[in-house]
Amino acid sequence: MERAIRHSRGNFTQWQLSRLRSECGYARQTRGGNGDGRPPVAPTPACSNTLRCSTTVDERHQTSHMCSTGRPMADFQSEYEDRIRASSSLRYLNDDIVIEILEVMRHTGGMKNLSLTCKWLREICKPFIFERVTCRRPCNTNKFCERLPRTIWPHIRTIHFQMGFAYPQYDALHQGPNFDASIAVFRNMLQQMPLLHTVFVDRQFSYTPRWEVFHAILSVPQLRSFGAFGPFESIDQLVPDDRPFTIAPLISFSLNHPRPYRQLRPAVPSKVEAAIVTDVIEQAFGTLETLTLSTEAIPRFASVLSYHPCTRLRYLFLEGVQSALTAALPEPIITSLACLPVLETLVLKLIADCHARYQPLWPASVKAELPWKSLRVLTITYPHSDDQIFVHLPPTLSSLTLRCWRRHHVCKTWDFLLDEISYQWISPVSTSSELLAISARAQSPHIKNLEIEYEQDRNDAEFLNFLPVAFPNLEILTIYRYRMLDAGDINVEELGSMLAPLTRLRVLRLYLDYADHPKPLWPLGGIDHMGCAQERDVLYKTFQAHADILSCALSPSLEVVCFLRRVQSKHAWLPYRAITGAGGQRKARYNASALRGYPISMYDDDGPNDATLELPN
């Protein structure tokens, strides 16, 4: 065999030679020679120990040779072709490996094209292609069921009804003689989706889905996560007092409202909203782990919580109006939410309206112990320096956020509209002195992620110098700093020297309220003011220069420096990666993907909303 291989070496690649030796008698001869780029011709077989044919097999003339075993060589050729075909197919891979490949393609694209190659791959791709379904146009139930063929029901995990129930004149789920039949079809369809895990109802327009719609969704036994985005007070519906149905054992429940800028909603929940919150808390209190509520639903939540404690609740998000929360909770939060023993995340995003009466989470007059021994994330809007919560922070706390909601720079930018449109909300941003007092009480070596938003005053330098003392092990630091009236920009070199003792700092995000920062575009027309492009170019050069300064001044542990760019609707962080150049000199280079892998977003969460910000008449 070796002599035959040497005789035909010019027609074999190195890989083919190794395969020939390992297969003991399989020879491979091609017309195109070695490395001509053509597809290989089917191999010429040989017997196990002796090559009975020493001539080259031509594609146009192939004769049947017999090996020493008496089997036709065509059988060996067919067997080898099958083995090569199997080794180059996805079928040859382990099922787990194929799923890993599809998981990668889910985020990089190409899943649909791959599913069109063959029936086998289409069946494998179905769970990835049809796992999430979105209904964006209003339709009645029958049409919706027609759009979802029964063949894909076993693969659906998430359904997002976006505008799906917006217009009653088009939707049989609101009115009409066929309402009972439609709701029955709708309920039956959902219950026949064995993998259905999550349902979102996004109601952004003028009509609220009827109670029976929520009834059908929440009673699906396999459902584990439900989210509804309101508001839900547009129509007055009759909700029966006796609602005999079983809520699914939900793990996550969200009932929230998009908060408009032009006005504050009254703290009166609709009948549908009150019924949903009451039924979910009463029946799913033993399984809920994540809960998101607006302040309009807090009264129902607090009343139910008094006799149905959510002992498994780990993540609680409350958003809305400060005065509504104060009115809903006659007692401070530290006592009202004391029946949540395993709470890990508490996020309070509360607008400070002109009628707000600030109520600390833990007033000094309340004698209690911290009920949240496992608290890891705490977000407080407009913190008070006398709040006792800062003295009793648990050692498990790793993330602390002291902020405004909405961001204070939104209030400063659109302040000329606030008086004319009467938004009814204010922004009592904290000062350097107030945060200095809070930091002195909350100092902890366990906090790794800190976000602060404040306005400069006479104690600004003292506060910034104290930050590394109060929180020495910070890894991510976000600072929104606003200048005093008629004050100049901060000296970035001094800022770097004050934060240099943070030896573990990896990411620094800054909004420094530059005096020459160009204003965001007009919210409704996208109209740019004169010279905006030139101002942006100057601002980007400032970002680059300050990133270079901070890369040199801060600890070598620093990896990314970010500056906030205020744009029309979403304010984005511009990341600069700190690198070491020639000669050991530290500098920064813009890298759009530098924040990947960090538990932070590329975007700030407060930009003017085009759909809700109106011009004065």
C-alpha positions in Angstrom: 0.0 0.0 0.0 2.8 2.4 0.9 4.3 1.8 -2.6 1.0 2.6 -4.2 0.8 5.8 -2.1 4.2 6.9 -3.1 3.4 6.1 -6.7 0.4 8.4 -6.6 1.7 11.0 -4.1 1.3 13.8 -6.6 -2.4 13.3 -6.7 -3.0 13.2 -2.9 -3.2 16.0 -0.3 -1.5 15.5 3.1 -4.9 15.0 4.8 -5.9 12.4 2.3 -2.6 10.5 2.8 -3.2 10.3 6.5 -6.7 9.1 6.0 -5.5 6.5 3.6 -3.0 5.1 6.1 -5.6 5.2 8.9 -8.2 3.4 6.7 -5.7 0.7 5.6 -6.3 0.6 1.9 -8.5 3.5 1.0 -6.7 5.4 -1.8 -7.8 8.8 -3.1 -6.9 9.9 -6.6 -8.1 13.1 -8.2 -7.8 14.6 -11.7 -7.1 18.1 -10.6 -3.9 17.3 -8.7 -3.2 18.9 -5.4 -4.6 22.3 -4.3 -6.4 23.3 -7.5 -9.5 24.3 -5.5 -11.9 21.9 -7.3 -14.2 19.7 -5.3 -12.6 16.3 -4.7 -13.6 13.3 -6.8 -14.9 10.2 -5.1 -12.0 8.1 -3.7 -10.7 5.0 -5.4 -11.0 2.1 -2.9 -8.3 -0.5 -2.3 -8.4 -3.7 -0.4 -7.3 -4.0 3.2 -3.6 -4.9 2.6 -3.0 -5.1 -1.2 -3.8 -2.6 -3.9 -4.8 -4.9 -6.8 -5.2 -2.1 -9.3 -2.2 0.1 -10.0 -3.8 2.3 -12.7 -5.6 5.5 -12.1 -9.4 5.4 -12.3 -10.7 8.0 -14.7 -14.2 9.6 -14.1 -15.3 8.7 -17.7 -14.3 5.1 -17.4 -14.6 3.1 -14.2 -14.3 -0.6 -14.0 -15.3 -2.9 -11.3 -12.2 -4.4 -9.6 -12.3 -7.1 -7.0 -10.2 -6.9 -3.8 -8.7 -9.8 -2.1 -11.8 -10.3 0.1 -13.9 -10.8 -3.0 -16.1 -7.7 -2.4 -16.7 -5.4 -5.3 -14.6 -2.2 -4.9 -17.7 -0.2 -5.7 -19.0 -1.3 -2.3 -16.0 0.1 -0.6 -16.4 3.3 -2.6 -20.0 3.8 -1.6 -19.2 3.0 2.0 -16.4 5.6 2.1 -18.5 8.2 0.4 -21.2 7.8 3.1 -18.6 8.2 5.8 -17.2 11.4 4.3 -20.7 12.8 3.8 -21.6 12.0 7.4 -18.4 13.6 8.7 -19.2 16.9 6.9 -22.9 17.2 8.0 -24.5 18.8 11.1 -26.1 15.5 11.7 -22.8 14.1 12.7 -22.6 16.6 15.6 -23.9 16.0 19.1 -27.3 17.5 19.7 -26.0 19.8 22.4 -23.4 21.1 20.0 -26.0 21.8 17.3 -28.1 23.7 19.9 -25.1 25.8 20.9 -24.5 26.7 17.2 -28.1 27.8 16.9 -27.9 29.8 20.1 -25.0 31.8 18.6 -27.0 32.3 15.4 -30.0 33.5 17.3 -28.0 36.7 18.2 -25.9 37.0 15.0 -28.7 36.4 12.5 -29.1 33.9 9.7 -31.5 31.6 11.6 -34.3 32.0 9.0 -31.9 31.2 6.0 -30.6 28.2 7.8 -34.1 26.8 8.3 -34.7 27.0 4.6 -31.9 24.6 3.7 -33.6 21.3 4.5 -36.5 19.8 6.5 -34.3 18.4 9.2 -32.8 21.8 10.0 -36.2 23.5 9.7 -37.5 21.3 12.5 -34.5 22.1 14.6 -34.8 25.8 14.0 -38.5 26.0 14.8 -38.1 26.4 18.6 -35.7 29.4 17.9 -37.7 31.1 15.2 -41.2 30.8 16.8 -40.3 31.1 20.4 -41.4 34.8 20.5 -44.5 36.1 18.7 -45.6 39.8 18.5 -49.0 41.0 17.4 -48.6 44.6 16.3 -51.9 45.3 14.5 -55.4 45.3 16.0 -57.3 42.2 15.1 -60.1 40.0 16.5 -59.4 36.7 18.0 -60.3 34.6 15.0 -57.8 36.4 12.8 -55.2 36.2 15.5 -55.6 32.5 15.7 -55.4 32.2 11.9 -52.1 34.1 12.0 -50.7 31.6 14.4 -50.9 28.1 12.8 -51.4 25.3 15.1 -48.2 23.7 14.0 -46.1 26.3 15.7 -48.0 26.4 19.0 -45.7 23.8 20.6 -42.7 26.2 20.1 -44.1 29.5 21.4 -42.7 30.7 24.7 -43.5 34.4 24.6 -46.4 36.4 23.2 -46.3 40.2 23.0 -49.7 41.8 22.3 -48.6 45.2 21.1 -51.7 47.2 19.9 -53.5 43.9 19.7 -56.5 45.1 21.7 -56.3 48.8 20.9 -59.5 49.4 19.0 -62.8 47.9 20.1 -64.5 48.4 16.7 -62.0 45.9 15.3 -61.7 43.6 18.2 -64.3 41.0 19.2 -62.7 40.9 22.6 -64.3 44.2 23.5 -67.8 44.0 22.2 -70.2 42.2 19.8 -72.5 39.2 19.9 -69.6 36.8 19.4 -67.6 37.9 22.5 -68.1 34.7 24.5 -67.1 32.5 21.6 -64.1 34.7 20.8 -62.8 34.6 24.4 -63.3 30.9 24.5 -61.2 30.4 21.4 -58.6 32.7 22.7 -58.3 30.9 26.0 -58.2 27.5 24.3 -55.4 28.6 22.0 -53.3 29.8 24.9 -53.8 26.7 26.9 -52.7 24.5 24.0 -49.2 26.1 24.0 -47.3 23.8 26.3 -44.2 26.0 26.5 -45.9 29.3 26.9 -44.0 31.1 29.7 -44.4 34.9 29.2 -47.2 37.2 28.0 -47.0 41.0 27.6 -50.0 43.2 27.0 -48.8 46.6 25.8 -51.8 49.0 25.8 -50.6 52.5 24.6 -53.8 53.9 23.1 -57.3 54.7 24.0 -59.0 51.5 25.1 -58.3 49.0 27.8 -58.7 45.3 27.2 -61.7 43.9 29.0 -61.3 42.0 32.2 -62.1 38.7 30.5 -59.0 39.1 28.4 -56.8 39.3 31.4 -58.8 36.4 32.9 -58.0 34.2 29.9 -54.3 35.0 30.0 -53.7 34.7 33.8 -55.6 31.4 34.0 -53.2 29.6 31.6 -51.6 27.0 34.0 -48.2 27.0 32.4 -47.8 30.8 32.5 -45.0 32.0 34.7 -44.4 35.7 33.7 -47.0 38.4 32.9 -46.5 42.0 32.1 -49.1 44.7 31.3 -48.1 48.3 30.3 -51.0 50.8 30.8 -52.5 53.1 31.6 -55.7 51.2 32.2 -58.1 53.9 33.3 -59.5 55.0 30.0 -62.8 53.1 30.2 -64.9 52.2 33.2 -65.6 48.5 33.1 -67.7 46.2 35.2 -65.5 43.7 37.0 -67.5 41.0 38.9 -66.9 40.8 42.6 -67.0 37.0 42.4 -64.2 36.0 40.1 -63.9 32.2 40.5 -60.8 31.3 38.6 -57.3 30.1 39.5 -54.3 32.4 38.7 -51.3 30.6 37.3 -48.3 30.2 39.7 -46.6 33.4 38.5 -43.0 34.0 39.2 -42.8 37.5 37.6 -45.6 40.1 37.5 -45.4 43.6 36.1 -48.2 46.2 35.9 -46.7 49.5 35.0 -47.6 52.8 33.2 -45.5 54.9 30.8 -45.1 58.1 32.7 -45.9 61.1 30.5 -43.9 64.3 30.8 -46.8 66.6 30.3 -48.9 65.7 33.3 -49.1 63.4 36.3 -51.8 60.8 36.4 -54.2 60.8 39.4 -53.5 58.2 42.0 -56.7 56.3 41.3 -56.4 52.8 39.8 -59.0 51.6 37.4 -61.3 48.7 38.3 -59.5 46.4 36.0 -56.1 47.3 37.4 -57.3 46.9 41.0 -58.8 43.5 40.3 -55.6 42.3 38.6 -53.4 43.3 41.5 -55.7 41.9 44.1 -56.2 38.5 42.4 -52.5 38.1 41.6 -51.2 38.9 45.1 -53.9 36.9 46.8 -53.3 33.7 44.7 -49.7 33.9 43.6 -48.1 35.4 46.8 -46.4 32.1 47.5 -44.6 31.9 44.1 -43.9 35.6 43.1 -40.2 36.5 43.0 -40.3 39.7 40.8 -42.9 42.4 41.1 -43.2 45.7 39.3 -46.0 48.1 40.2 -46.9 51.7 39.6 -47.8 53.8 42.6 -51.5 53.8 41.6 -51.6 50.1 42.4 -49.7 50.4 45.7 -52.9 50.7 47.9 -54.2 47.4 46.8 -50.7 45.8 47.1 -50.2 47.1 50.6 -53.7 46.0 51.8 -53.3 42.5 50.4 -49.7 42.3 51.7 -50.9 42.8 55.2 -52.5 39.3 55.3 -50.7 37.6 52.4 -46.9 38.2 52.9 -44.8 37.4 49.8 -42.2 35.3 51.4 -40.4 34.5 48.1 -40.4 38.0 46.6 -36.8 39.0 45.7 -37.1 41.9 43.3 -39.5 44.8 43.9 -39.7 47.8 41.6 -42.0 50.7 42.4 -42.4 53.6 39.9 -44.7 56.6 39.9 -45.5 59.7 42.0 -44.0 60.5 45.4 -47.3 61.9 46.7 -49.2 58.8 45.6 -46.8 56.5 47.4 -47.0 58.7 50.6 -50.8 58.6 50.4 -50.9 54.8 49.7 -48.6 53.9 52.6 -49.7 55.4 55.9 -46.7 53.8 57.5 -43.0 54.2 56.3 -41.7 51.8 53.8 -39.4 50.1 56.3 -42.5 48.8 58.2 -44.9 48.5 55.2 -42.6 46.2 53.4 -41.2 44.4 56.4 -42.9 41.1 55.4 -40.5 40.6 52.5 -37.7 38.7 54.3 -35.7 37.6 51.2 -35.9 40.9 49.3 -32.7 41.4 47.3 -33.5 44.3 45.0 -35.6 47.4 46.0 -35.9 50.1 43.3 -37.9 53.2 44.0 -38.3 55.6 41.0 -40.6 58.3 42.2 -41.4 61.7 40.6 -41.3 64.6 43.0 -44.4 66.5 42.2 -45.2 69.9 43.7 -47.6 68.3 46.2 -45.1 65.7 47.4 -44.4 65.3 51.1 -41.1 63.5 51.5 -41.2 60.4 53.6 -37.9 58.7 54.4 -37.7 54.9 54.0 -36.8 54.8 57.6 -37.6 57.9 59.7 -35.6 58.5 62.8 -38.7 58.1 65.0 -39.3 54.5 63.9 -37.5 51.9 66.1 -37.0 48.8 64.0 -34.5 46.3 62.6 -33.7 46.1 58.9 -36.0 43.3 57.6 -34.1 42.8 54.3 -31.0 40.9 55.4 -30.2 39.8 51.9 -30.6 43.2 50.1 -28.1 43.5 47.2 -29.4 46.4 45.1 -31.0 49.6 46.5 -32.2 52.6 44.4 -33.6 55.7 46.0 -34.8 58.9 44.4 -34.2 62.2 46.1 -32.6 60.7 49.2 -32.7 62.4 52.6 -29.6 62.7 54.7 -31.6 61.8 57.9 -32.9 58.5 56.5 -31.9 55.8 58.9 -31.7 53.2 56.1 -28.2 54.5 55.3 -27.0 53.6 58.8 -28.3 50.1 58.6 -27.2 49.0 55.2 -26.5 45.2 55.2 -23.1 43.8 54.3 -24.7 42.1 51.3 -25.5 45.4 49.6 -23.2 45.7 46.5 -25.1 48.4 44.4 -26.4 51.7 45.7 -28.1 54.4 43.5 -29.0 57.9 44.7 -30.6 59.7 41.8 -33.4 61.9 40.4 -36.3 60.6 38.3 -36.6 62.0 35.8 -33.0 63.0 35.4 -32.2 66.5 36.5 -30.7 67.5 33.2 -34.0 66.8 31.6 -35.6 69.3 33.9 -32.9 71.8 33.3 -33.2 71.4 29.5 -36.9 71.7 29.2 -37.5 74.2 32.1 -38.9 76.8 29.7 -41.7 74.4 28.9 -42.4 73.4 32.5 -44.1 76.6 33.4 -46.1 77.0 30.3 -47.4 73.4 30.0 -47.5 72.9 33.8 -46.0 69.5 34.1 -46.6 69.6 37.9 -43.3 67.9 38.7 -40.1 69.3 40.1 -36.6 68.1 40.5 -35.2 68.7 44.1 -31.8 67.4 43.2 -29.4 66.6 46.1 -26.4 68.8 46.8 -22.8 67.9 47.5 -23.3 68.6 51.2 -26.3 66.3 51.4 -24.5 63.5 49.7 -21.5 64.0 51.9 -23.7 63.5 54.9 -25.3 60.4 53.4 -21.9 58.9 52.4 -20.6 59.4 56.0 -23.5 57.3 57.2 -23.6 54.8 54.4 -19.9 54.1 54.0 -19.2 50.5 53.3 -16.4 48.4 51.8 -18.9 46.0 50.3 -20.5 48.4 47.8 -19.0 47.9 44.3 -21.4 49.8 42.1 -22.3 53.4 43.0 -24.4 55.9 41.1 -24.9 59.4 42.4 -26.7 62.5 41.0 -26.2 65.9 42.6 -25.6 69.6 42.2 -22.4 71.3 43.1 -22.1 73.5 46.2 -19.3 74.7 48.4 -18.5 71.2 49.8 -18.0 69.7 46.3 -14.3 69.0 46.6 -14.7 67.6 50.2 -17.4 65.2 49.0 -15.4 63.9 46.0 -12.3 63.4 48.2 -14.4 61.5 50.7 -15.9 59.1 48.1 -12.8 56.7 48.1 -12.8 56.7 51.9 -16.5 55.8 52.2 -16.5 53.3 49.3 -12.9 52.0 48.9 -13.8 49.0 46.8 -15.8 50.6 44.0 -15.6 48.9 40.6 -18.3 50.9 38.8 -18.8 54.6 39.5 -21.4 56.8 37.8 -21.5 60.5 38.5 -24.1 63.0 37.4 -22.7 66.4 38.5 -24.5 69.7 37.8 -22.8 73.0 38.0 -23.9 75.8 40.4 -25.4 78.9 38.8 -22.7 80.8 36.9 -20.0 78.2 37.8 -17.4 77.0 35.4 -16.6 73.4 34.3 -14.9 71.1 36.7 -11.1 70.6 36.5 -10.8 67.1 35.2 -7.2 66.7 36.4 -8.3 67.5 40.0 -11.2 65.1 39.6 -8.8 62.4 38.6 -6.5 63.0 41.5 -9.5 62.9 44.0 -10.7 59.6 42.6 -7.2 58.0 42.2 -7.4 56.1 45.5 -10.1 53.9 44.1 -7.6 51.1 43.2 -10.3 48.6 42.0 -12.2 51.0 39.8 -12.9 49.5 36.4 -15.6 51.7 34.8 -16.2 55.4 35.3 -19.2 57.0 33.8 -19.5 60.8 33.9 -22.0 63.5 33.1 -20.2 66.8 34.0 -22.7 69.3 32.8 -20.3 71.1 30.5 -21.2 74.7 29.9 -20.8 74.3 26.1 -22.7 71.0 25.9 -25.0 71.3 22.8 -28.7 71.0 23.7 -30.5 67.9 22.5 -32.5 68.1 19.3 -36.1 69.5 19.4 -38.3 66.5 20.4 -41.0 66.7 17.8 -39.3 67.9 14.6 -35.7 66.8 15.0 -34.7 70.3 14.0 -31.1 71.1 14.6 -30.0 74.5 15.7 -27.3 76.4 13.8 -23.8 75.2 14.4 -24.9 72.1 16.3 -22.5 69.8 14.2 -19.6 72.0 15.0 -20.5 72.1 18.7 -20.7 68.3 18.8 -17.3 68.0 17.2 -15.8 70.3 19.9 -17.6 68.2 22.5 -16.2 65.0 21.2 -12.7 66.4 21.3 -13.3 67.4 24.9 -14.5 63.9 25.7 -11.3 62.5 24.1 -9.0 64.9 26.0 -10.7 64.3 29.3 -10.6 60.5 28.8 -6.9 60.7 28.2 -6.4 62.7 31.4 -8.5 60.3 33.5 -6.7 57.3 32.0 -3.4 58.6 33.3 -4.7 60.0 36.6 -6.8 57.1 37.8 -5.7 53.7 39.0 -4.2 51.2 36.5 -7.3 49.1 37.2 -9.4 51.5 35.1 -10.7 49.9 31.9 -13.4 52.2 30.5 -14.3 55.9 30.8 -17.7 57.0 29.6 -19.2 60.4 28.9 -23.0 61.0 28.4 -24.0 62.3 25.0 -27.5 63.8 25.2 -29.4 63.2 22.0 -33.0 63.5 21.0 -34.7 60.6 22.7 -32.1 58.3 24.2 -29.0 59.6 26.0 -26.1 57.3 25.2 -22.8 56.6 26.9 -19.7 57.1 24.7 -17.2 54.6 26.0 -13.4 55.1 25.8 -11.2 52.1 26.6 -8.1 52.9 28.7 -5.0 51.3 27.1 -1.3 51.4 27.6 0.6 52.9 24.7 4.3 52.8 23.7 6.6 53.7 26.6 3.9 52.7 29.2 1.9 55.9 28.6 -1.8 55.5 29.4 -4.3 56.9 27.0 -7.9 56.3 25.9 -9.4 55.2 22.6 -13.0 55.3 21.6 -14.5 51.8 21.5 -18.3 51.4 20.9 -18.3 47.9 22.3 -16.2 48.6 25.4 -19.1 48.2 27.8 -19.9 44.7 26.7 -19.6 42.2 29.5 -20.4 44.8 32.2 -23.7 44.8 34.1 -24.6 48.3 32.8 -26.4 49.7 29.8 -25.2 51.7 26.9 -28.1 54.1 27.4 -29.4 56.4 30.1 -33.0 55.8 31.0 -34.4 59.3 30.8 -34.8 61.1 27.4 -37.7 63.3 26.4 -40.5 61.1 25.0 -41.6 62.1 21.5 -45.1 60.7 22.1 -45.7 62.5 25.3 -43.9 65.9 25.1 -46.1 68.5 23.6 -45.4 72.0 22.4 -47.1 75.0 24.0 -50.1 76.4 22.2 
